Amino acid sequence: MNWLAHLFLSEKKTDFQLGNILNDPMKGRYWIGASNELIMGMKTHQKIDSFTDSHDIVSKSKKCLREKGLLKAVVIDLTYDYFLTKNWQIFSHISLEEYLSDFYKEAALRKSTFPIKARDFVSNLIAYDFLSKYKSMDDLEKSFLRMDKRLSPRLLKRESTSSYYPAVCSNIDVLEKDFLEFFPLLCLHVKKNLDPKHLSHWKDI
């Protein structure tokens, strides 16, 4: 799952949300003085990834794209965030716009206490509004192109994220069906370890 899903799959506490998002750029390492909530957010991110990477439905989605490929998991992560954006009202009591606005305001207040790498990441996340970049198929294609810019020249010689876009378009209905079947299962898995008092944004699944 990508950033938007990790944000949603968090207790509605700013440090928890930030930890869930920062796990990847910080490579799972928290810093001295990090709050318990931020650490719990990072651990939740890891549980989400473990469940997702080993699930049969996600494997089925990957097989829709091509038989072999190094970037299939990345493509599915981004595509599933598009489906979460599209189907947000199924899962949340709060509109996506309101949810992100609240998060950005609180994250802007917290980032000044973070180390430079984490602070810069959160600053860019807010400044470029990366969490709302999945509103259309055109946006999804642009996210693939942005990902390509982060890939090494060596990997780009083998394949690119954007090269998967035609396969995503051709299988979009099947992929969305997979997402709508998988995401509630992921929510139930994550919910076991979260405090229900801080899941007010979730609808009953």
C-alpha positions as CSV (number, residue, x, y, z in Angstrom):
1,M,0.0,0.0,0.0
2,N,1.2,3.6,-0.6
3,W,1.1,6.7,1.5
4,L,-2.7,7.5,1.4
5,A,-3.5,4.0,2.5
6,H,-1.0,4.1,5.3
7,L,-2.4,7.4,6.5
8,F,-5.9,6.0,6.5
9,L,-4.8,2.8,8.3
10,S,-3.6,4.8,11.3
11,E,-5.1,5.9,14.6
12,K,-6.2,9.5,14.1
13,K,-3.3,10.8,16.1
14,T,-0.7,12.9,14.2
15,D,2.5,11.2,15.4
16,F,0.9,7.8,14.7
17,Q,-0.1,8.9,11.2
18,L,3.4,10.4,10.5
19,G,5.1,7.3,11.8
20,N,3.0,5.1,9.4
21,I,4.0,7.3,6.5
22,L,7.7,7.9,7.5
23,N,8.6,4.2,7.9
24,D,9.8,3.9,4.3
25,P,11.8,7.1,3.9
26,M,13.4,6.5,7.4
27,K,13.9,2.8,6.6
28,G,12.0,1.7,9.7
29,R,14.5,3.5,12.0
30,Y,13.1,6.0,14.5
31,W,15.2,8.6,16.2
32,I,16.0,9.3,19.8
33,G,13.1,11.2,21.3
34,A,10.5,9.9,18.9
35,S,7.2,9.5,20.6
36,N,5.7,6.1,21.4
37,E,2.8,7.0,19.0
38,L,5.2,7.6,16.1
39,I,7.0,4.3,16.8
40,M,3.7,2.5,16.9
41,G,2.9,4.1,13.5
42,M,6.1,2.7,12.0
43,K,5.3,-0.8,13.4
44,T,1.8,-0.6,12.0
45,H,3.3,0.3,8.6
46,Q,5.4,-2.9,8.7
47,K,2.4,-5.0,9.6
48,I,0.5,-3.6,6.7
49,D,3.3,-4.3,4.3
50,S,3.8,-7.9,5.6
51,F,0.0,-8.7,5.2
52,T,-0.2,-7.0,1.8
53,D,2.9,-8.6,0.3
54,S,1.9,-12.1,1.2
55,H,-1.8,-11.9,0.3
56,D,-3.3,-13.9,-2.6
57,I,-5.5,-11.2,-3.8
58,V,-2.6,-8.8,-4.2
59,S,-0.6,-11.5,-6.0
60,K,-3.6,-11.9,-8.3
61,S,-3.5,-8.2,-9.1
62,K,0.2,-8.3,-9.9
63,K,-0.3,-11.2,-12.3
64,C,-2.8,-9.1,-14.3
65,L,0.1,-6.7,-15.2
66,R,2.7,-9.1,-16.6
67,E,4.2,-12.5,-15.8
68,K,7.6,-11.1,-14.6
69,G,8.6,-7.6,-13.5
70,L,10.5,-6.0,-10.7
71,L,8.1,-3.1,-10.3
72,K,4.8,-4.9,-10.1
73,A,4.5,-4.3,-6.4
74,V,5.1,-0.6,-6.7
75,V,2.6,-0.3,-9.5
76,I,-0.1,-2.1,-7.4
77,D,0.7,0.1,-4.4
78,L,0.1,3.3,-6.4
79,T,-2.9,1.9,-8.2
80,Y,-4.6,0.8,-5.0
81,D,-4.1,4.4,-3.6
82,Y,-6.0,5.5,-6.7
83,F,-8.8,3.1,-5.9
84,L,-8.8,4.2,-2.2
85,T,-9.2,7.8,-3.4
86,K,-12.0,6.8,-5.8
87,N,-13.8,4.8,-3.1
88,W,-12.9,6.8,-0.1
89,Q,-16.6,7.4,1.0
90,I,-17.0,3.6,1.3
91,F,-14.5,3.4,4.1
92,S,-14.5,6.8,5.8
93,H,-17.0,9.0,7.6
94,I,-14.9,12.1,6.8
95,S,-14.4,13.4,3.3
96,L,-10.9,13.0,1.9
97,E,-10.5,16.8,1.5
98,E,-11.3,17.4,5.2
99,Y,-9.2,14.4,6.4
100,L,-6.1,15.6,4.5
101,S,-6.6,19.2,5.4
102,D,-6.7,18.3,9.1
103,F,-3.7,16.0,8.8
104,Y,-1.6,18.6,6.9
105,K,-2.3,21.3,9.5
106,E,-1.3,19.0,12.4
107,A,1.7,17.6,10.5
108,A,3.0,21.1,9.8
109,L,3.1,21.8,13.6
110,R,4.9,18.5,14.4
111,K,7.6,18.4,11.8
112,S,9.8,21.1,13.4
113,T,10.7,18.6,16.1
114,F,11.8,15.9,13.6
115,P,15.3,15.2,12.3
116,I,16.2,16.9,9.0
117,K,15.4,13.9,6.7
118,A,12.0,13.3,8.2
119,R,11.2,17.0,8.4
120,D,12.1,17.6,4.8
121,F,10.0,14.6,3.7
122,V,6.9,15.9,5.6
123,S,7.4,19.4,4.3
124,N,7.4,18.1,0.7
125,L,4.4,15.9,1.3
126,I,2.5,19.0,2.5
127,A,3.8,21.5,0.0
128,Y,3.1,19.3,-3.1
129,D,-0.1,17.7,-1.6
130,F,1.2,14.3,-2.6
131,L,-1.6,12.5,-0.8
132,S,-4.3,13.8,-3.2
133,K,-2.5,13.0,-6.4
134,Y,-4.7,10.0,-7.3
135,K,-8.0,11.6,-8.3
136,S,-8.0,10.4,-11.9
137,M,-6.3,8.0,-14.3
138,D,-4.2,10.9,-15.6
139,D,-3.0,11.5,-12.0
140,L,-2.2,7.9,-11.7
141,E,-0.1,7.9,-14.8
142,K,1.7,11.0,-13.5
143,S,2.5,9.2,-10.3
144,F,4.1,6.4,-12.4
145,L,6.2,9.0,-14.2
146,R,7.2,10.6,-10.8
147,M,8.3,7.2,-9.6
148,D,10.4,6.7,-12.7
149,K,12.5,9.7,-11.7
150,R,13.4,8.0,-8.5
151,L,14.6,4.8,-10.2
152,S,18.3,4.1,-10.9
153,P,19.4,4.3,-14.6
154,R,20.3,0.7,-14.3
155,L,16.8,-0.3,-13.4
156,L,15.3,2.0,-16.0
157,K,17.1,0.1,-18.7
158,R,15.2,-3.0,-17.7
159,E,11.8,-1.5,-17.1
160,S,9.9,1.6,-15.9
161,T,6.9,2.1,-13.7
162,S,5.2,4.0,-16.6
163,S,5.6,1.0,-18.9
164,Y,2.9,-0.7,-16.8
165,Y,0.3,1.9,-17.4
166,P,-1.3,0.3,-20.5
167,A,-1.7,-3.0,-18.6
168,V,-3.3,-1.1,-15.6
169,C,-5.7,0.6,-18.0
170,S,-6.6,-2.7,-19.7
171,N,-7.3,-4.4,-16.4
172,I,-8.7,-1.5,-14.4
173,D,-12.0,-3.2,-13.6
174,V,-10.4,-6.4,-12.4
175,L,-7.9,-4.5,-10.3
176,E,-10.6,-2.4,-8.7
177,K,-12.5,-5.5,-7.8
178,D,-9.4,-7.0,-6.2
179,F,-8.9,-3.8,-4.2
180,L,-12.5,-3.7,-3.0
181,E,-12.2,-7.3,-1.9
182,F,-8.7,-6.9,-0.3
183,F,-8.9,-3.5,1.5
184,P,-11.6,-4.5,4.0
185,L,-9.6,-7.6,4.9
186,L,-6.5,-5.4,5.4
187,C,-8.6,-3.0,7.6
188,L,-9.8,-5.9,9.8
189,H,-6.2,-7.2,10.1
190,V,-4.8,-3.8,11.2
191,K,-7.7,-3.0,13.4
192,K,-6.8,-5.8,15.8
193,N,-3.8,-3.8,17.0
194,L,-5.3,-0.3,17.0
195,D,-7.3,1.6,19.6
196,P,-10.9,1.8,18.3
197,K,-11.4,5.1,20.1
198,H,-9.0,6.7,17.6
199,L,-10.6,5.2,14.5
200,S,-13.5,7.7,14.2
201,H,-12.8,8.2,10.5
202,W,-13.4,4.5,9.8
203,K,-16.8,3.2,8.8
204,D,-17.7,-0.2,10.1
205,I,-16.3,-2.8,7.7
